[in-house]
Amino acid sequence: MALTMYDASVTVFMHNLKQLSHLLDKGAAHAESTGIDPATLVQAKLAEDMRPLSFQIQSASDASKLAVVRLSGVAAPSFPDTETTFDELRARVANTRDYLETVSRQAFEGSEERVVTMKAGTVELEFTGQSYLLHFALPNFFFHVTTAYDILRHNGVPVGKRDFLGRL
């Protein structure tokens, strides 16, 4: 069976959003067990000029939703980026997964050749669906998931590669 655009997008997003939720669980447990204010971790950054953990979770959510919208044409819910707690961030991830579960494999048929146009600042970019997924959507999604992992790890949360990759 050939790899489909659905397989290369939705299944990848679903698995890694599940792992992102697992990382958030570990972050919340670490805050509780060490007496760290959970808000400190939610607002933690890797560097002063970077965005905090909350933004990384919101961006991973948005990156996966927008990729699916652009490839399938199935509208996604809008989330207001107001999460400030681990519980709210986990709910955001769960709501994103709920949306992804509603999009059928059939909605992706022909999406590898679909024209995807998007703005990046003042520049308009145009891709085929396959090029968009492989060269923009997936790398963008993983940038935010990895940065979330790195923020937690940098702040003492005991996470490792197995926490990131999950059960394969």
JOGI-V908143 format. One record per residue. N is the residue number from 1. RES is the residue in one small letter. PHI is phi in degrees with one decimal (999 if undefined). D_CENTER is the distance of its C-alpha to the mean C-alpha in Angstrom with 1 decimal. Layout:
N_RES_PHI_D_CENTER, N_RES_PHI_D_CENTER
This chain:
1_m_999_27.0, 2_a_-74.3_25.1, 3_l_-70.6_21.4, 4_t_-101.6_20.1, 5_m_-63.0_17.4, 6_y_-61.4_16.1, 7_d_-60.3_16.2, 8_a_-78.9_14.4, 9_s_-118.2_11.5, 10_v_-58.6_11.3, 11_t_-65.7_12.4, 12_v_-67.5_10.1, 13_f_-61.5_6.9, 14_m_-58.6_9.1, 15_h_-61.1_10.2, 16_n_-76.7_7.3, 17_l_-68.2_5.9, 18_k_-61.5_9.6, 19_q_-67.3_9.9, 20_l_-62.5_7.6, 21_s_-63.3_10.0, 22_h_-60.6_12.8, 23_l_-62.4_12.2, 24_l_-64.8_12.5, 25_d_-57.9_15.5, 26_k_-66.1_17.0, 27_g_-63.8_16.6, 28_a_-64.2_18.3, 29_a_-63.8_20.9, 30_h_-64.3_21.6, 31_a_-59.6_22.2, 32_e_-65.3_24.5, 33_s_-72.6_26.4, 34_t_-106.0_27.0, 35_g_79.9_27.7, 36_i_-73.4_25.1, 37_d_-64.0_24.2, 38_p_-53.7_20.6, 39_a_-62.1_20.3, 40_t_-62.6_21.0, 41_l_-71.4_17.9, 42_v_-61.4_15.7, 43_q_-99.1_17.2, 44_a_-68.0_17.6, 45_k_-127.0_17.0, 46_l_-79.4_17.7, 47_a_-145.8_20.1, 48_e_-56.9_21.8, 49_d_-90.5_20.6, 50_m_-105.3_16.9, 51_r_-88.0_14.6, 52_p_-78.3_14.2, 53_l_-52.1_11.8, 54_s_-56.5_11.4, 55_f_-64.2_10.4, 56_q_-63.5_7.8, 57_i_-67.0_6.2, 58_q_-59.8_7.3, 59_s_-71.0_6.1, 60_a_-63.5_2.3, 61_s_-60.2_4.2, 62_d_-64.4_6.7, 63_a_-60.9_5.9, 64_s_-70.2_5.6, 65_k_-62.1_8.5, 66_l_-64.7_10.4, 67_a_-61.6_10.5, 68_v_-66.8_11.9, 69_v_-59.9_14.2, 70_r_-66.1_15.5, 71_l_-88.7_16.2, 72_s_-104.5_17.5, 73_g_80.8_18.9, 74_v_-88.4_17.9, 75_a_-58.7_17.2, 76_a_-112.6_14.2, 77_p_-69.2_14.8, 78_s_-99.5_14.4, 79_f_-113.6_13.2, 80_p_-81.4_15.3, 81_d_58.7_13.3, 82_t_-114.3_16.1, 83_e_-68.9_14.5, 84_t_-130.3_16.8, 85_t_-129.7_16.9, 86_f_-60.6_15.2, 87_d_-61.4_16.2, 88_e_-66.5_14.8, 89_l_-67.1_11.3, 90_r_-64.4_11.6, 91_a_-64.1_13.0, 92_r_-60.2_10.1, 93_v_-63.6_7.8, 94_a_-62.6_11.1, 95_n_-65.5_11.7, 96_t_-66.0_8.7, 97_r_-63.1_9.8, 98_d_-58.6_13.3, 99_y_-62.0_12.9, 100_l_-57.6_11.7, 101_e_-66.6_14.7, 102_t_-83.4_17.0, 103_v_-91.0_16.6, 104_s_-80.9_19.4, 105_r_-58.5_19.8, 106_q_-62.2_22.7, 107_a_-63.8_20.6, 108_f_-95.6_19.4, 109_e_-59.7_23.0, 110_g_79.5_24.0, 111_s_-70.9_20.6, 112_e_-63.4_21.1, 113_e_-104.7_23.9, 114_r_-61.1_22.6, 115_v_-80.5_22.7, 116_v_-115.4_19.6, 117_t_-116.9_20.5, 118_m_-149.4_18.4, 119_k_-96.9_19.4, 120_a_-127.2_18.4, 121_g_69.6_20.6, 122_t_-97.1_24.0, 123_v_-99.3_23.5, 124_e_-99.5_22.8, 125_l_-106.4_21.2, 126_e_-129.7_22.1, 127_f_-133.0_20.8, 128_t_-81.5_21.6, 129_g_-56.4_18.7, 130_q_-64.5_18.8, 131_s_-63.4_18.9, 132_y_-58.6_16.0, 133_l_-62.8_13.7, 134_l_-75.1_15.1, 135_h_-108.8_15.7, 136_f_-128.5_13.2, 137_a_-62.1_10.1, 138_l_-65.9_9.3, 139_p_-59.5_10.5, 140_n_-63.0_8.6, 141_f_-57.4_5.1, 142_f_-68.9_7.0, 143_f_-57.9_8.7, 144_h_-73.6_6.4, 145_v_-64.6_5.7, 146_t_-64.6_9.4, 147_t_-64.9_10.5, 148_a_-61.0_9.5, 149_y_-56.7_11.4, 150_d_-62.2_14.1, 151_i_-61.5_14.7, 152_l_-62.7_15.3, 153_r_-61.2_17.4, 154_h_-62.0_19.3, 155_n_-97.7_20.2, 156_g_89.8_21.8, 157_v_-70.0_19.4, 158_p_-77.0_20.6, 159_v_-118.8_17.6, 160_g_-139.4_18.2, 161_k_-58.6_17.1, 162_r_-65.1_17.6, 163_d_-66.8_15.2, 164_f_-72.2_12.4, 165_l_-76.6_13.7, 166_g_76.4_14.8, 167_r_-80.7_17.6, 168_l_-102.9_18.2
